[in-house]
């Protein structure tokens, strides 16, 4: 069965879309006018590295079985869709037009899947035993999530890494780490069935090459545990946010490997916190596996790049983890220092903009 899928955000959304199009689904991307114009005229391209091949394969949306369209946030009716994907960064959801569309998504009761690093507040509410009000300061504008019923929200861990090459057009995406998307099931079996169908479609996808059809990396994996996507938290705290330095940034590889024992300590602290929340240790990724993957992360994380570019807000998964740990009577000095550093860098950016 072909689904109608709405993806809010065309940058990272293009990667997920490129996989879903193999199943013949119709996808509409909500994005900025220059992006929409280009995607409607030329489609989009995703460069995907494949093990054993020297050159990456190029997925051209126009040559895949499904259909993709793009446009702005105005005039979109979420009820026209079977599934909505949130593929922007958390601060963007309060921008004019996007905020109203997000609220319409919440009220439509269409199942909604986030692929943000920062789990939406309604998803966090699916984790039992937390004081959710005390977590609101971690969000740029927590009120944008107020209309959501947590039962209609799930989280898809954005483990694959991708960038838009600065020298290319905005409809080109390059995958730098081709790992899998890991999505938690919905509370509702009917909604989870959509995810399971998409999982099958992505698994079955084969790509034509001169030497024959090949299997592609970056699968969609559906998990019964709501804690599986939280495996990303330890990676963010040990790697991504530690790319941020007092007066600049460093690569994720440097952040993890310059002081491997500190990285391990932060990583294991966050994983232990997830276990205290209810995760099975098997839901999580061991540090050694992450450290090996981090060897190939030769760019600073997007949060560090954004701070360096002077933005006034970034996703604050660092602060969210700190606040959750606090509720469990726990803290880690490196995480506290990271949160304080990000706070001060954002404050400096805001002063410059004022």
N, C-alpha and C positions, 0 to 999 in steps of 0.2 A: 504494500500500500504506500502511495506517495503522500507525504505530508506537506502542509504549508508551514513554513518556519520563518519567524521573524528574528533577525539578529541585530541587536543594537550595538553598532560599532563595527567598522569595516576593516580595521587594521588586523587585530588578532582574530576578528570574526571571519576573515577570509580563509584562515587556516582551517577552522572548524567547517566552514562552508565547503571548502575544497574536498573534504572527506565525505560530507553528507550528500554532495551532488552526485556521487557515484551511485547512490540509491535512487536517483530519479526524482528527488524531492525539489519542491519550489522554495527558493530562499529569497527573502527580501532583506537587504542590508540598509539599516538607518545610519547615515553618515553625513559628512559635510558636503555642500554643493559641488566643489571641484572633484571630490572623490566619486560622488554619485554620477556626475556627468561622464567621467572617464570609464567607470565600471559599466554604465549603460551602453557606452559606445564601443568599448574594447574588451569588456569582461575584466577578470583579474588573473594574475599569474602567481603561483606559489612554487618556489624552488625548494625541492625536497631532497636532502641527501639520502642515498640508499646504500646500505652496506655492500661492499664488493664492486661498486661502480665508481669510476673516477669522477665523472661529472654528475651533478644532481639532475633528477628528472624535473621537468617543468609541467606543472598542472595548469592547463589553460581552461578557465571556467566555461568558455564557449564550446569546448570539445568534450565536456563531461555530460553524462546523461540528463542531469537535472537542469533547472533554469534559474538564473539569478537576475534580480533587478535591484536597483538601489535608489534611495531618495532621502529627503529630510524627515524630521520627526513629525511635521505637520500633516494632518489628514490621514494618519495611520490608525486603523481600527484593529486593536488586538484581537477582537472576537473573530476576525477573518483567519486566524492562525490556530494551528494545533499545538504549537510550542513556541515559547519566546526564549531567546538566549541573550544574556547580558554580557556583552563583550567589550564594554568600555571600562576605563578606570573609575574607581568609586567617586572621586570628586566631580566627575563629569555629569553625574546624574542629577545634580542640582542646577545645571545650566538651563536657561529658558528654552522651552520646547521639549527638551529631553525630560525634564522634571514632570511635565504634564503627561507625556506619553507613558512614563514609568507608572504614574498614578493610575492611568487608564488600564495599564497591564494588570496592576494589583486588583483593581475593581472588576476586571473582566473574568477573573478566576480561571484564566488560561494557565496551564502549568508553565513555570518559569525556571530556567536553568541558568545559574550564574557561572561564568568562567573567569571571574575576577580573582586576583590574589587575595583580596580583602573579602571575606565572606559577608554577604548582605546580612543585616541585623535579623531579618525574619528567619534566615537559615540558622544563625546562632541560637535563636529561640527554640530550635529543634533539639538542642543539647540540654538535657534536663539539669536542674539544680543550680542555675546561675542567676545572679541579680542582673537582669538585662538592662535596667535603667542605668546602672553604674557603668555600663559598657558604651553608652551613647557618646561620651566625649572622644572615643576613638574614631568616630565618623565625621566627615567634613560637614554634612548636614543630615543628622539622623532622621529628621522629619520626613525625608523623601520615602522612607520605608514604612511609614506608619499605616498605610492602607493595606499592606500585605497580610494575608493569612499564611503563617509558616507552612501549613500543609501543602501549599501550592508552590513552594520554593525548594529547589535543590541546588547543590553546589557541584561543579565540575572542576576538578583541580587542574589548573592550566600548566601542567608540567612541561609540555613541549615549549621550547624557546624559539622565538622568531623575531626578526627585525625587518623594518622597511629600509632597504639600502638607500642611503641619502642621495646617491647619484642617480637613482632610478625614479620613474614615475610613481605616484602614490598608489597605483593599483598593483604594485609588485611587492611580494613578501618573500623573505628568505628564512627558511627554517635552519636554526643553528644547533638545536638539540631535539632530535626526532623521537621523543619519548611519547608515552600514551596519555590521553585524557582519561581521568578516573572520576566517574560521576556516581554520586550516591543515589539510591532509589528515592522516589517520592513516597509520601505517606499513602498515596492512592495507587492501587494496583493498575488501574486503567491508564494513569499517567506514566507509570513505570513501564508499561507495555510499549509505549512510544519509544522510550529510551532503548529498550531491548531490541526493538525492530531496527533502530538506527545503528546499534552495536553490530547486529548481523550484517547490515548493508555495508558498513565500513570494513568488517572482517572479510566479506566476500569480494571486495573491490580488487580488480586487477588492472594493471596499466600496460598498454601496448608499447613495446619497444622493438627495435630492429631484430633483437634476438628472441622475441616472443613476449608473452604476457608475464608480468612480474607482480609479486606482492609488494605492497608499500608499507612503510612504517607509519607511526602515529595512528594508533587504533583508538576506539572509544570503548572503554571498559565500564560496565555497570556493576556496582557493588551494593550489597545489602546493608552494609554498615554506614551510618552517617559520618563516621569518623575517618574513613579512608581519604577523602579529599583534604582533611586537616594535616595529612603527612607533609603538605607543602609548607606549613608553618615553620617547622624546624629548618627547612632550607632557606626560607626568607630571613629568619633571624640569624642564622649562622653565616649566610652568604650575602643575599641581596642588600639588606640594610647595612651590613658591614662594609659594603663598597663605598659608603658615604664616609668621607673624612672631614676633619675640621675645616679645611679650606679647599676641598676638591673632591676627587673620587679615585677609586682604583678598580681593577677588574674583579669579577667574582672569583676567579682563580686565585688572585692575590689575597682577597678577603678571607678565603677558606684556608689556603696553604701557607701563608706567611707565618701564622701561628696555629698549627694544626690542633694542638691540645686545647687552646681556648675555643676554637671552632667546634671541636668535639664536645666540650663542656656545655656550650650554649645549645648545640643540637640535641644532646641527650636530655638536657633540662626541659626543652620544649616537648620532646617525645614523651618524657615521663609525665609532664602536665597533661598531655592528651590521654594517656593511660588513666590518670586520676579522674578525668572527665568521663571515662567509660570506654575508651578505645582498647581494642585487643592489640598487644604489641605487634601481632602479625599484620594489622592494618597499616602499619607505619613502615617507613623505609630506613634501613640501618645506615648509620653514619658512613661506613666504609663505601657503600654503594654511591651515596651522594658525593662523597669526597672524590671518588674516581670520576664521576660525571663532571664535577666542578673543574677538573683539569682542562676541559675543553671550553670553559666559559671565559673567553678572552676579551669580553667587553664588560664595562660597568653595567650594573643592573639598571632597569628603566627608572627606578626611584632616584638613584644617584644622578642619572643624566638629567632628569626633570629638575631636581634641586639645583644642579649646576646651571641650568637654563633659566633659573630665577622664578620658577612657578611658586604661587602662594600656598598651594595645597597638593599633597600627594596621598596615596593610600597609606593608612597607618596600621598595618597588621602588627607592627612592632608594639604599638601602644595597646592594641586589642589583647595581644598575648600577655603583656605586662599586667593589664587590668584583670584579666582572668586569673593569672597566677596569684595576684594579690588576694582575690576572693578565696583562694585555697591556702592562704597564709604563706605563699612562696614568693621568692624574688631571686634574680640573678644579677650580680653587679654589672656584667657586660651588657645585658639587656637594658638595665636602668640607664647606663651611660649612653647607649645607642639612642634610646628614646629622648634623653636630654639633648643629645647632639642634634637630632632631627628637629626637635622643637626649636632649638636656637637658630638652625639654618633656615627654617621656615619663617621664623620671626624676622630674621634679617631680610629675606626676600619680600615679605609683606611691607616692611618699612620702606624698601626701595620703590615699591609700587605705589605707596600712599602719596 
